[in-house]
Amino acid sequence: MRVSKQSAADVAGLHAGDVIRTINGKGVGSTEELAATVAQIEAGSTVSIVYLIKTQLGWMPKETVIALAK
């Protein structure tokens, strides 16, 4: 929906409109699931995120690793 400037998501290269599919291998199907999954991860932890970006060729998968703020 939006990415706050200087947030872990911003630093990792995520942008508004990107679609997060998994966090640490766990599927994410809605913003509610995303919030619930992130809430279960300890602050300061490093997480792997697989997400989709929209390009001129269609939706393309990308992966990044970020550290959640303490």
Helices and strands as residue ranges (DSSP letters): H 8-12, E 19-23, E 26-27, H 31-39, E 46-55, E 58-67
